[in-house]
Amino acid sequence: MKPVIYIDGKEGTTGLQIYERLGSRDDIELILIDEDKRKDTDERKKFINAADIVFLCLPDAAAKEAVSLCENPNTRFIDASTAHRTNPAWDYGFPELSDEHRAAIKVSKRVANPGCHASGFISSVYPLVKLGIVPADYPLTCSSLTGYSGGGKKLIAEYEASDRDPRHDSHRIYGTTLHHKHLPEMVHVCGLKAVPVFVPILGDFYKGMASTVMLHNKLLPGQPTAQDICDQLTEYYAGQNLVHVAPFGGTEPVIYASTMAGRDSLELIVCGHEEQTIVTALFDNLGKGASGAAVQNMNLMLGFDETTGLTK
């Protein structure tokens, strides 16, 4: 029998993108709740307990409620909200981080899908900390430029309105309290002892993301060069299908945040010199930053090729 899949919250941006990736597949059975009953708790409960895997594309409180509705011990969850990303009872859904992450996802019943900004930061920092290149107490700084699609339907409508605020023509810095909701996830997953200074930036483009971590090499053990760091990351991610490292310095002297738009993979670009390094993660905020990552996790949980239905 084909595995049964249910998307709780299909009408949201992430849910719709997951549906786009699953809707035409013939190796799963996608069950769809009636539009007029998608907020009916009893009806949702029925669908949740009928599914082999449930995608939660909901606000945090609603995601926790959905899990509480589950009585079927065989139902497995992939949560796209922030509700469970630091919960030790949930496995973190970034398989490229280590063999242990990948193995845990394959057998897990509870997978927390990474956040978009967090995916960019963690893809750079996790291996650097694990390899001992960046100490856990290093004062990390990261800026992350994103397209507006990750803000959901309301923000998309705001940016695409004919009478929109003219200030939207320029990028805007937000999260200026420096308490962005992805910070606990970044710290927890990377095992950091110091909270990074993290600055998210919203750009006037639909999708794409460029998350840049900045390093002073002389503050790192052994004082590696930027080339050294590139070589280490290249070796770390060798053989991965959906994460790869570009040649040192990239292919041109500029980096465009929308480079990976429409794709479900992530590219790291390392630039710099002997004294300073930047590592930029390029990806689609709704691809490897959300829906594409969720489908990759589903594929692993079901024993499928991890790239099935995805665009590399």
N, C-alpha and C positions, 0 to 999 in steps of 0.2 A: 504493500500500500504506500501511496505517496504521503510524505509528511504534511500535516495540516498546519497552515500558518495563518495567524490573525494579527492585524495591525490595529492596536487600540490607540486611536487618535490619528486616523488616516487623513483627516482633512487638514491637518497642520502641514507646514512646509516640509519638515523632515519625513512625516508619514507619507506625504504625496510622492516624495522622491524615492522612498523605499518601494512604494507601490509601482512606480515607473520601472524600477529594476526587477520587480517580481511578476508584474502583471502578465507578461507573455511567456513565462517559463512553464514548461510542461512536466518538470520533475518535482513539483510541489502542488499542493491543493491550497489555494488562497481563499479563505472564507471571508465574506463581506457582510457586515452588519447593515441593516436597513438604515437609510439616512435619518429617518425620523426617530430611530431608537438608539442612535450612537451615544447618547448621554443617559440612557435608561440603564440603571445599575443592574437590574435583574437580567436584562438581555446581554449586557456586556459580560456578566458573570458566566452566562451560558456559553458564550463564544470563547472566553478565556479557558474554561475547563474542557472545551472540545478540541483545543489546539495542542499541537506538539511544541510549537514555539510561538510566543507572543512578543511582538514588538511593542514597547511602551513609548509612545510619542506624545507625552503628556506633561503638564506642569508637575513639579516634584510631589506635591500632596496627592494629586490624582494618581501618580505612578505608584506611590506607596499603597493607596487604597486598592488599586488594581491587583497588586500582589496579594493583598489580604483577602481578595475574592476567590483566590485559587484554592480548590479542594482536591484537584487532580495531582497526585504525586509525580506524574510523568510530564506535566506541563513545564516547559522551560521558558525563561524570560530573557529578553535583551532590552535593557532600559536605556533609552536615549536621553533621559533627563539627568539632572545633576544629583538626584536623590540618593543614589547608592554608590557613587564613584569612590568614596573613601570608606565604604563599609567592608570590613574584612570578610564578611560572609558572601560577598559578591566578587567574581573574578573580573579583573580589568581587561577590557577588550581591545588590547593592542598587541596582536600576536608577534609582531616583529621585534618586540623589545627583548625577548629571550625565549629559549626553548621551553622554559617553565611556563611562561605566559601562554604560549601556543598550546601546550599540553593541557593546561588547566581549562582553557576555553573549549577544547574539543569535548570534554566530558562534563562541563559545567551545566548546572540548571539555572544559574543566576549570573548573567554577564552584564556588567556596567559598560555601556558604550562611551568612549572618550568624548570630551568636549572639543569644540573646534580649535579655539586658541590653545587649549591644553595640549592637543595633539601636536601642534607645531613646536611648542616648547619642549615637551617630553621627548619627542623624536630626536632632538638634539642633546638634551641634558641627560636623559637617563643613561645612554651608553657612555657619555663622558664621565659621569659619576661612577658608574660600574667599573670602568676601566682605570679609575684612579687619576684621570687627567684633571678633573674638576673636583675639588674637595666638597664635601656635603655642606660645609659652612661658608662656601665662597659667596660673596655678595653679588648674586646674579642680577642682570638687567635684561629685560626683553621688551621689545615693541612689536605689536602685531597688527598689521593692516588687513582689513577684511572687507569684502563686498557686502552690500546691504541685504542680500537674500537670507543670511543667517538670522536676521532680526525678526523673521516671521511676516505674516500677511500684512499686519498693520504698518510695519516699517516699509515693506515693499510698496504698499499703496502710497505712503507718504512720499517716497522718493520718486515714484512714477506718476504722481499727480501733475496735471497741467499747470496748476497754480501753486506748485510746491514752493517752499521757503528757498529763496535764491541762495542762501548760505549753504544749501546742500551741494552747490557746485564745487565746493571745496571740501577737503577731508575734515573730519571732526574728531578730536580726542575726547574720549569718554572714560568712565571709570576713574575719575580724577580723585576719588577718595582713596585710591590704591587698595581697595578691598574687593577686587573683582571676584565673581563667584567661582571662577576656575582656579583661583590660587590654592585653596585647600587640596584640590586634586593634584596640581603640579607638585606641591610640597610632599604630599603623601606618596605618590607613585615614584618620585625620584629619590625619596629618602633624604630630603634636604633638612638641614638644621637652621637655615636662614631663609626667611620669606623673600622671594625675588621682588624687585621693583618692576612691576608689569604695567605697561601702558598700551591699551587697546585703541585702535584708530579705525574709524568707519570711513570708507571711501565711496565716491560716487561711481561705482561700478557694481554689476549685479552679483557676480560670484567670483571667487578666487581669494587666496589668502597668502600673506607673506609674514611669517613669524620669525623675527631676528633676535638671536641671543648674542650679546656683546661681551667679549672677554679681554682682560689685560693679561697677556701671557706671562709677564714677569711675576704675577701673583699666583701662578700655577706651579705645582711640583715639577721640577725639571725644566721649567720655562720652555715648553714646546713652541715651535713655530706654527703659523697657520697651516702650512703645508703638512706638518706632522699631524695636526688635528684632522685634517682632511683624509690623510692616509689611514688613520685609526678608524674613522667613521666608515670609510669605504670598505675596510676589512670587516668591520662589525656587521654591516648590512649586506655583505656579499651573498648572493644567491636568493635574496628576497624578491618576491614577485611584485609587490606594491610599494616598496620603499627602496629608493636607490640614491646614491650620492653622485653628483655631477663631478666632472674633472675640476681640479682646483681652480678657483676663480670664475667658474662658469664658462659659458660659451661667448659672452659679450660683457662689456664693462658696466652694464646696468642690469637690474633685476625687476621684472614686471610682476606685480602681484596676481595678475589674472592668467599667468602662464599655464597653470594646470586646470583652469576652468573646464568643466565638462568631463573630467577624468576622476578616477577613483584611486589614484596612486599619489605618492608624495615624493618630492625630490628635495634633497638637501644640497645647498650650495655653500661652500666654505670659501671665504675671502679674507685677505689681510696680509700680514708680513710677520717679521720676527717678534714684534712687540705687542701686536693687537690682532684679534680675530673676530670675525662675525660669522655666525652660522645661520643661514636663512632656510626655513622650511617652506616650500611652495606646495600648495595643494588647493583643492576645491573645498570651501568651507561646508558644502553640502555633500561632498564626495567622501574622501578619506577623513574629513572633519565631521561627518555625521552619518548620512544615509548609506554611502558606499561602505564605510567601516562596519555599519550594522549588518549589511548583507554579507560582507566578508566573514563576520563572526558567525552568522547563521550557517553559511556554507561549511565552515569548520565544524560546527556543532553537529551537522547532519552527515559529515563524512564526504562532502562534495569537494571538488577542486575549489580552492578558496577564491579564485577569480571568476567563477561562474556568474554570468549576468553582469559583470563589471567591465568598465572601460579602463584599461591600463594606460 
